[in-house]
Amino acid sequence: MTTSTPATSSADMQRRARLGSFIGTTIEWYDFYLYGTAAALVFPHLFFPSYSPLTGTLLALLTYSAGFIARPLGGVIMGHFGDRIGRKAMLVSSLMIMGVATTLIGVLPTFAVAGILAPILLLVLRIVQGFGVGGEWGGAVLVAVEHAPPSRRGLFGAWPQAGVPAGLLLANGVFMSLTLTLSDEAFMTWGWRVGFLASSVMIAIGLLIRLKMEETPDFQKAKDDGHIAKFPIVEVFRKQWKQVLLAVGIKMSQNAIFYIITVFALTYVTTVLELPRSVALIGVLAASVVSMFTILFFGRLSDEYGRRRVYLIGAVLSALFAFPFFLLMDTKSSLLIWASIVIGLVFHDLMYGPQAAFMSELFEPELRYTGASVGYQVASLLAGGLSPVLAVLLLGLADNRPWPVALYMVGLSVITIIATFFSPETHRGNRRRGNPGSADFPSAGQSNAHDAGNVLTSRS
């Protein structure tokens, strides 16, 4: 495995990179998850009112999943330009795309006003959202990781990851506040729109922060050395296709489990358990608060003990907890439901904390935005967007019994365990190396491709 000492940023720029990636990611995922919460609780009634509750929910979740279909395209296009012209420009673009789409959802007519045109427009805007967020992750994590000191890339990469539960917290917090302060009639008439319209203000704040950020040292060095790829998407599949496959497998379980816990659980609690929506929302809110800290902790832990070790522990614990998760939910005890959601997300965070550094360290700088984005977003399409829909279908086939959903979670965890096992250790850990100032991270013209290939060959 190659070892290098890339250029590092000043302490002030490192701080700005952490803050900018965290705040921007929080806003982007607020937009994205606001839709997920609305799809589970509101959109079935407003955009698909002529169907049964289960069918209406399924159709609303299908529009939710459509955003995931556009994510790989966003990852490819923004990854291409992120590897060609820089990380910063794509981060600004993705934030603007998400903000416009989310604000427009807030002014959409419902089915009662516009008929079939309403769900069609909803679907189109959701696809635009997906395209924007498809380019967000790769840029945000690279700004953080490529500005980081070599011994702190796990922690720095965890900052934009922590923006995900922060965005989820914000989205669900807005919805819960509105449901608690407004009557059902007011909420369903206009209250649900408030969160979407508020996005325009937050996007303006995010843009101001991101425009003040600088380009990363790794990209600037690759540019100065003439290592900019002409066609990154072609080269990443020609030179580093094994890393792309590993990245997809690494992501599968983490992504599916997250959306089952945070999106499908809302439907399960309100439709199957017939409990108030506030029970599920409080659980997700509590888990989001905890996750903001556990993601950072586990990212830091991967700096000390290695990415692969921490990630494997998370995948195994997530598989073991799949059935107990639903057993706790089925008690209908609010406390146990909240506990199941919190515990499930903590196990998930063992994977999500180190993930940004783990996946970005697989790729060389000139292909890193494209490679990491494609791996991440393809897995998001296969496991993330489809998971709530498949979970609802499996639930219906099993007469509202959740065991097939738990089995599905276990199956995807096995895929992630296998992919992580065959992945190279991209950072052996400061304690294990005895040198906190060095880490295995390829510089321009170098890669971990050789090591990934050796690992795959030796273990196949």
Helices and strands as residue ranges (DSSP letters): H 11-41, H 43-47, H 53-84, H 87-105, H 111-114, H 117-146, G 150-152, H 153-181, H 184-186, I 187-191, H 193-211, H 217-224, H 232-239, H 241-259, I 260-264, H 265-267, I 268-272, H 277-305, H 307-329, H 334-360, H 365-379, I 380-385, H 386-397, H 403-422, H 430-433, H 449-459
